[in-house]
């Protein structure tokens, strides 16, 4: 696979991941953190970081809006539920290895 095709395939896969996460609003960030070690906020941070490396001004809220498909505050009001005690405990026991230790809350 040539470099340009690889870039296009990776970009399409990222868009598909965002679409999938957009459809799975039942999956909370803490679920993602506990199972995979990253969440939607991590994706936003990685997106912003790469934009900055390329000289593109993008703040964290703009990056989160791209990842969440809407302003974060709106997504939080619509879909975020309080993490259970078990979820919080699992997160706390493994937070040191996660990309974003905020718990995605």
Residue frames as a rotation matrix with the C-alpha (Angstrom) as fourth column:
UNK 1
0.589 0.808 0.000 0.00
0.808 -0.589 0.000 0.00
0.000 0.000 -1.000 0.00
UNK 2
-0.253 -0.687 0.681 1.42
0.606 -0.661 -0.442 3.38
0.754 0.301 0.583 -0.91
UNK 3
-0.864 -0.244 -0.440 1.74
0.503 -0.448 -0.739 6.17
-0.017 -0.860 0.510 1.68
UNK 4
-0.800 0.597 0.059 -1.19
-0.578 -0.793 0.191 8.28
0.161 0.119 0.980 0.43
UNK 5
-0.049 0.796 -0.604 -3.53
-0.255 0.575 0.778 5.30
0.966 0.192 0.174 0.36
UNK 6
-0.400 -0.169 -0.901 -2.43
0.737 0.525 -0.425 4.32
0.545 -0.834 -0.085 3.88
UNK 7
-0.992 0.023 -0.125 -3.19
0.052 -0.824 -0.564 7.84
-0.116 -0.566 0.816 5.12
UNK 8
-0.496 0.859 -0.127 -6.62
-0.734 -0.337 0.589 7.78
0.464 0.386 0.798 3.46
UNK 9
-0.038 0.440 -0.897 -7.43
0.177 0.887 0.427 4.33
0.984 -0.143 -0.111 4.87
UNK 10
-0.655 -0.268 -0.706 -6.37
0.722 0.055 -0.690 5.40
0.224 -0.962 0.158 8.37
UNK 11
-0.940 0.341 0.026 -8.42
-0.339 -0.919 -0.199 8.60
-0.044 -0.196 0.980 8.12
UNK 12
-0.210 0.899 -0.385 -11.47
-0.566 0.209 0.797 6.63
0.797 0.385 0.465 6.99
UNK 13
-0.185 0.087 -0.979 -11.02
0.572 0.820 -0.035 4.18
0.799 -0.566 -0.201 9.86
UNK 14
-0.930 -0.164 -0.328 -10.86
0.363 -0.541 -0.758 7.12
-0.053 -0.825 0.563 12.31
UNK 15
-0.668 0.744 -0.002 -14.08
-0.705 -0.632 0.321 8.56
0.238 0.216 0.947 10.85
UNK 16
-0.026 0.643 -0.765 -15.71
-0.140 0.756 0.640 5.14
0.990 0.124 0.071 11.18
UNK 17
-0.557 -0.231 -0.798 -14.57
0.715 0.355 -0.602 4.91
0.422 -0.906 -0.033 14.80
UNK 18
-0.974 0.217 -0.064 -16.09
-0.158 -0.855 -0.493 8.33
-0.162 -0.470 0.868 15.55
UNK 19
-0.339 0.897 -0.283 -19.34
-0.727 -0.058 0.684 7.32
0.597 0.438 0.672 13.82
UNK 20
-0.137 0.240 -0.961 -19.44
0.320 0.929 0.186 4.08
0.937 -0.282 -0.204 15.80
UNK 21
-0.795 -0.199 -0.573 -18.85
0.604 -0.164 -0.780 5.89
0.061 -0.966 0.251 19.08
UNK 22
-0.855 0.518 0.024 -21.52
-0.515 -0.854 0.069 8.40
0.056 0.047 0.997 18.06
UNK 23
-0.062 0.844 -0.533 -24.00
-0.469 0.447 0.762 5.56
0.881 0.297 0.368 17.68
UNK 24
0.070 -0.003 -0.998 -22.93
0.621 0.783 0.041 3.91
0.781 -0.622 0.057 20.95
UNK 25
-0.163 -0.061 0.985 -23.80
-0.461 -0.878 -0.131 6.69
0.872 -0.475 0.115 23.36
UNK 26
0.878 0.479 0.005 -24.67
-0.259 0.465 0.847 3.96
0.403 -0.745 0.532 25.86
UNK 27
0.395 -0.829 -0.396 -20.95
0.829 0.508 -0.235 3.22
0.396 -0.235 0.888 26.18
UNK 28
0.996 -0.013 -0.090 -19.65
0.040 -0.829 0.558 5.59
-0.081 -0.559 -0.825 28.81
UNK 29
0.464 -0.884 0.052 -16.13
-0.575 -0.345 -0.742 6.99
0.674 0.314 -0.668 28.81
UNK 30
0.018 -0.470 0.883 -15.35
-0.959 0.242 0.149 5.17
-0.284 -0.849 -0.446 32.03
UNK 31
0.772 0.271 0.575 -16.33
-0.108 0.947 -0.302 1.90
-0.627 0.171 0.760 30.30
UNK 32
0.875 -0.483 -0.012 -13.88
0.006 0.036 -0.999 2.66
0.484 0.875 0.035 27.52
UNK 33
0.199 -0.839 0.507 -11.17
-0.866 -0.393 -0.310 3.63
0.459 -0.377 -0.804 30.01
UNK 34
0.211 -0.076 0.975 -11.66
-0.776 0.594 0.214 0.50
-0.595 -0.801 0.066 32.08
UNK 35
0.764 0.172 0.622 -11.69
0.132 0.902 -0.412 -1.83
-0.631 0.397 0.666 29.08
UNK 36
0.741 -0.398 0.542 -9.38
0.625 0.111 -0.773 -0.18
0.247 0.911 0.330 26.59
UNK 37
-0.014 -0.798 -0.603 -7.34
0.883 -0.293 0.367 2.40
-0.469 -0.527 0.709 28.49
UNK 38
-0.982 -0.191 0.006 -8.62
0.175 -0.886 0.430 5.34
-0.077 0.423 0.903 26.43
UNK 39
-0.089 0.990 -0.107 -11.86
0.707 -0.013 -0.707 7.24
-0.701 -0.139 -0.699 25.94
UNK 40
0.570 0.407 0.714 -13.44
0.803 -0.460 -0.379 9.89
0.175 0.789 -0.589 23.75
UNK 41
0.948 -0.250 -0.197 -11.52
-0.154 -0.901 0.406 12.59
-0.279 -0.354 -0.893 25.63
UNK 42
0.068 -0.956 0.284 -8.25
0.148 0.291 0.945 10.81
-0.987 -0.022 0.161 24.88
UNK 43
0.038 0.008 0.999 -9.14
0.975 0.220 -0.039 10.77
-0.220 0.975 0.000 21.19
UNK 44
0.902 0.344 0.261 -9.85
0.392 -0.906 -0.161 14.50
0.181 0.247 -0.952 21.34
UNK 45
0.658 -0.726 -0.199 -6.49
-0.262 -0.468 0.844 15.14
-0.706 -0.504 -0.498 23.00
UNK 46
-0.170 -0.723 0.669 -4.67
0.510 0.517 0.688 13.07
-0.843 0.458 0.281 20.38
UNK 47
0.364 0.416 0.833 -6.58
0.930 -0.212 -0.300 14.86
0.052 0.884 -0.464 17.59
UNK 48
0.998 0.011 -0.066 -5.72
0.022 -0.985 0.173 18.27
-0.063 -0.174 -0.983 19.01
UNK 49
0.355 -0.934 0.033 -2.09
-0.078 0.006 0.997 17.32
-0.931 -0.357 -0.071 19.55
UNK 50
-0.174 -0.402 0.899 -1.69
0.826 0.438 0.355 16.19
-0.536 0.804 0.256 15.95
UNK 51
0.698 0.458 0.551 -3.38
0.680 -0.665 -0.309 19.35
0.224 0.591 -0.775 14.66
UNK 52
0.894 -0.391 -0.218 -0.96
-0.205 -0.791 0.576 21.46
-0.398 -0.470 -0.788 16.70
UNK 53
0.038 -0.916 0.399 2.02
0.302 0.391 0.870 19.48
-0.953 0.087 0.291 15.39
UNK 54
-0.179 -0.029 0.983 0.86
0.978 0.103 0.181 20.47
-0.106 0.994 0.010 11.93
UNK 55
-0.952 -0.301 -0.061 0.46
0.300 -0.953 0.030 24.14
-0.067 0.010 0.998 12.83
UNK 56
-0.310 0.921 0.235 -3.35
0.232 -0.167 0.958 24.06
0.922 0.352 -0.162 12.99
UNK 57
-0.869 0.081 0.488 -4.88
-0.466 -0.467 -0.752 26.03
0.167 -0.881 0.443 15.84
UNK 58
0.002 0.861 -0.509 -7.45
-0.089 0.507 0.857 23.82
0.996 0.044 0.077 17.52
UNK 59
-0.442 -0.145 0.885 -8.50
-0.861 -0.209 -0.464 24.07
0.253 -0.967 -0.033 21.14
UNK 60
-0.986 -0.027 0.165 -9.54
-0.094 0.907 -0.411 21.14
-0.139 -0.421 -0.896 23.29
UNK 61
-0.242 0.970 0.036 -13.26
-0.154 -0.002 -0.988 21.99
-0.958 -0.244 0.150 23.14
UNK 62
0.200 0.253 -0.946 -13.14
-0.954 -0.172 -0.248 22.11
-0.225 0.952 0.207 19.34
UNK 63
-0.686 -0.521 -0.508 -11.40
-0.615 0.788 0.023 18.74
0.388 0.328 -0.861 19.29
UNK 64
-0.846 0.431 0.312 -13.95
0.036 0.632 -0.774 17.26
-0.531 -0.644 -0.550 21.68
UNK 65
0.077 0.913 -0.400 -16.78
-0.580 -0.286 -0.763 18.57
-0.811 0.291 0.508 19.52
UNK 66
-0.129 -0.213 -0.968 -15.25
-0.957 0.283 0.066 16.72
0.260 0.935 -0.241 16.55
UNK 67
-0.925 -0.304 -0.228 -15.00
-0.232 0.928 -0.292 13.50
0.300 -0.217 -0.929 18.55
UNK 68
-0.736 0.673 0.067 -18.37
0.167 0.277 -0.946 13.74
-0.656 -0.685 -0.316 20.30
UNK 69
-0.606 0.511 0.610 -20.25
0.740 0.080 0.668 15.08
0.292 0.856 -0.427 17.27
UNK 70
0.560 0.710 0.427 -21.61
0.385 -0.680 0.624 17.96
0.734 -0.185 -0.654 19.38
UNK 71
-0.015 -0.557 0.830 -20.35
-0.657 -0.621 -0.428 20.24
0.754 -0.552 -0.357 22.12
UNK 72
-0.707 -0.372 -0.602 -19.13
0.125 0.772 -0.624 18.14
0.697 -0.516 -0.499 25.05
UNK 73
-0.888 0.397 0.231 -21.49
-0.373 -0.331 -0.867 19.82
-0.268 -0.856 0.442 27.52
UNK 74
0.003 0.924 -0.382 -24.44
-0.999 0.019 0.038 18.84
0.042 0.382 0.923 25.34
UNK 75
-0.083 -0.099 -0.992 -23.23
-0.312 0.948 -0.068 15.22
0.947 0.303 -0.110 25.02
UNK 76
-0.930 -0.339 -0.146 -22.69
0.046 0.287 -0.957 15.06
0.366 -0.896 -0.251 28.77
UNK 77
-0.599 0.773 0.208 -26.20
-0.710 -0.392 -0.586 16.35
-0.371 -0.498 0.784 29.49
UNK 78
0.200 0.732 -0.651 -27.78
-0.946 0.318 0.067 13.93
0.256 0.602 0.756 27.01
UNK 79
0.529 -0.015 -0.849 -25.82
-0.311 0.927 -0.210 10.74
0.789 0.375 0.486 27.53
UNK 80
-0.525 -0.842 -0.121 -23.43
-0.205 0.263 -0.943 10.68
0.826 -0.470 -0.310 30.47
UNK 81
0.720 0.681 -0.135 -24.55
-0.064 0.258 0.964 8.83
0.691 -0.685 0.229 33.57
UNK 82
0.413 -0.553 0.723 -22.90
-0.910 -0.244 0.334 8.69
-0.008 -0.796 -0.605 36.96
UNK 83
-0.227 -0.597 -0.770 -20.25
-0.472 0.759 -0.449 6.00
0.852 0.261 -0.453 37.12
UNK 84
0.812 0.506 -0.293 -21.00
-0.052 0.561 0.826 3.17
0.582 -0.655 0.482 39.52
UNK 85
0.642 -0.579 0.503 -18.86
-0.680 -0.127 0.722 2.52
-0.354 -0.805 -0.476 42.56
UNK 86
0.539 -0.426 0.727 -17.53
0.354 0.897 0.263 -0.62
-0.764 0.116 0.634 40.86
UNK 87
0.722 -0.264 0.640 -16.59
0.608 -0.200 -0.768 1.32
0.331 0.944 0.016 37.70
UNK 88
0.757 -0.432 0.491 -14.83
-0.497 -0.868 0.002 3.98
0.425 -0.246 -0.871 39.75
UNK 89
0.592 -0.538 0.600 -12.95
-0.434 0.414 0.800 1.37
-0.679 -0.734 0.011 41.77
UNK 90
0.592 -0.364 0.719 -11.84
0.680 0.704 -0.203 -0.46
-0.432 0.609 0.665 38.64
UNK 91
0.763 -0.287 0.579 -10.70
0.259 -0.685 -0.681 2.82
0.592 0.669 -0.449 37.13
UNK 92
0.724 -0.477 0.498 -8.79
-0.685 -0.580 0.440 3.84
0.079 -0.660 -0.747 40.23
UNK 93
0.603 -0.494 0.626 -7.03
-0.077 0.745 0.663 0.48
-0.794 -0.448 0.411 40.42
UNK 94
0.189 -0.536 0.823 -5.70
0.876 0.470 0.105 0.78
-0.443 0.701 0.559 36.88
UNK 95
0.935 0.321 -0.150 -5.61
0.235 -0.878 -0.416 4.54
-0.265 0.354 -0.897 36.20
UNK 96
0.273 -0.906 -0.325 -1.83
-0.257 -0.394 0.882 4.75
-0.927 -0.157 -0.341 36.16
UNK 97
-0.563 -0.526 0.638 -1.69
0.398 0.504 0.766 2.93
-0.724 0.685 -0.074 32.81
UNK 98
0.349 0.823 0.448 -4.38
0.842 -0.066 -0.535 4.95
-0.411 0.564 -0.716 31.08
UNK 99
-0.381 -0.456 0.804 -3.88
0.837 -0.539 0.091 7.65
0.391 0.708 0.588 28.50
UNK 100
-0.332 0.387 0.860 -6.31
-0.277 -0.912 0.303 9.99
0.902 -0.138 0.410 30.31
UNK 101
-0.742 -0.045 -0.669 -6.61
0.533 0.564 -0.630 9.65
0.405 -0.824 -0.395 34.07
UNK 102
-0.817 0.502 0.285 -9.60
-0.567 -0.790 -0.234 11.97
0.108 -0.352 0.930 34.41
UNK 103
-0.705 0.572 0.419 -11.99
0.209 0.732 -0.648 9.04
-0.677 -0.370 -0.636 34.16
UNK 104
-0.853 0.339 0.397 -13.72
0.396 -0.077 0.915 10.67
0.341 0.938 -0.068 31.24
UNK 105
-0.033 0.885 -0.464 -16.26
0.997 -0.003 -0.076 12.23
-0.069 -0.465 -0.883 33.59
